[in-house]
């Protein structure tokens, strides 16, 4: 939630908010929905930032988004957020960097 709400403290700069999990869940219900949703999120961006914790490495759609970002020549940045405290759960265990899954040829 700290990362998701970080845009709130910026004084009127029009920074786009993070998208809610509900949008992702809604996209899953439509044929081709998640893939189309990801494509829409990538439009107009130059960098994909992957915030990762304990389970991110194994997520199919995270890998898809990284792959598409690479194909679209976007910059890709992975940030380990396992030590960011969640007020309800504490901190997460450290996960593998999802960029380690990929190799440049």
Secondary structure, 3 states (H helix, E strand, C coil): CCCCCHHHHCCCCCCCCCCCHHHHHHHHCCCCHHHHHHHHHHCCCCEEEEEECCCHHHCHHHHHHHHHHHHCCCEEEEEECCCCCECCCECCCCCCCHHHHCCCC
